[in-house]
């Protein structure tokens, strides 16, 4: 299916980016607060994940008119890596190494094959 930059093609990507920000905070945000009770981290993560689902579900529903399911999943995974890299640096204060960059790049190269005709 040919690709064009229509709102139906762009909005799912925008929504998946926002969704992944929520998802990353839900899954990894509590690591900055390891002193808090585990039950509190679970409850907070569950609450944050609600907003992730409120964006991811419609993004996939809208996106399925333009992208195949495999393409949607691939877009989501690449976005996850990009969001996670920024999150690791800016929220957790971790450094990304060349090994991380090479690994992420290889995943992105592999993902590009999903979009080939």
C-alpha positions in Angstrom: 0.0 0.0 0.0 1.6 3.4 -1.0 2.4 5.8 1.8 1.3 9.4 1.9 1.5 12.0 4.6 -2.2 12.3 5.4 -3.6 13.0 8.9 -4.6 9.3 9.0 -1.0 8.4 8.5 0.4 11.0 10.9 -2.0 11.0 13.9 -1.3 7.4 14.8 2.4 8.1 15.0 1.8 11.2 17.1 -0.5 9.3 19.4 2.0 6.4 19.7 4.7 8.7 20.7 2.6 10.2 23.5 1.5 6.7 24.4 5.0 5.5 24.7 6.0 8.4 27.0 3.2 7.3 29.4 4.2 3.6 29.0 7.9 4.3 29.7 7.0 6.2 32.8 4.6 3.5 33.9 7.2 0.7 33.4 10.4 2.5 34.4 9.6 5.8 36.1 9.5 4.2 39.6 13.2 3.2 39.3 14.1 6.7 40.2 12.2 6.2 43.5 13.3 2.8 44.7 12.7 3.7 48.3 9.0 3.8 47.8 6.8 0.8 48.6 6.5 -1.7 45.8 2.7 -1.7 46.1 2.7 2.1 45.6 4.9 1.8 42.5 2.5 -0.8 41.1 -0.5 1.3 41.8 1.1 4.5 40.3 2.3 2.5 37.3 -1.2 1.1 36.7 -2.7 4.6 36.9 -0.2 5.9 34.3 -0.7 3.0 32.0 -4.4 3.9 31.8 -3.4 7.0 29.8 -1.1 5.0 27.7 -4.0 2.7 26.7 -6.2 5.7 26.0 -3.8 6.8 23.3 -2.5 3.4 22.0 -5.8 1.8 21.4 -7.2 4.7 19.2 -3.8 5.1 17.5 -3.9 1.5 16.4 -7.6 1.7 15.4 -7.0 4.8 13.3 -3.7 3.6 12.0 -5.1 0.3 10.8 -6.7 2.2 8.0 -3.3 3.2 6.7 -0.8 0.7 8.0 -0.8 -3.1 8.3 -0.7 -4.6 11.8 3.0 -5.5 11.4 3.8 -1.9 10.4 1.9 -0.5 13.4 3.8 -2.8 15.7 7.1 -1.9 14.1 6.4 1.8 14.4 5.5 1.3 18.0 8.7 -0.6 18.7 11.0 2.0 17.1 9.2 4.8 18.9 9.6 2.8 22.2 13.4 2.7 21.6 13.6 6.4 20.9 11.5 7.4 23.9 13.3 4.9 26.1 16.7 6.3 25.1 15.6 9.9 25.9 14.0 8.7 29.2 17.2 6.9 30.2 19.3 10.0 29.7 17.0 12.7 31.0 14.9 10.9 33.8 17.2 8.2 35.0 20.5 10.0 34.3 22.0 7.0 32.6 24.5 7.2 29.8 23.9 5.5 26.5 27.0 3.9 25.0 28.0 3.2 21.4 26.8 -0.4 21.9 23.3 0.9 22.7 23.4 3.1 19.7 24.5 0.3 17.4 22.0 -2.1 18.8 19.1 0.4 18.4 20.3 1.2 14.9 20.3 -2.5 13.9 16.8 -2.9 15.3 15.7 0.2 13.2 17.4 -1.2 10.1 15.6 -4.5 10.6 12.3 -2.6 11.2 12.7 -0.8 7.8 12.2 -4.2 6.0 8.6 -4.2 7.2 7.9 -1.2 5.1 9.5 -2.5 1.9 7.1 -3.5 -0.9 
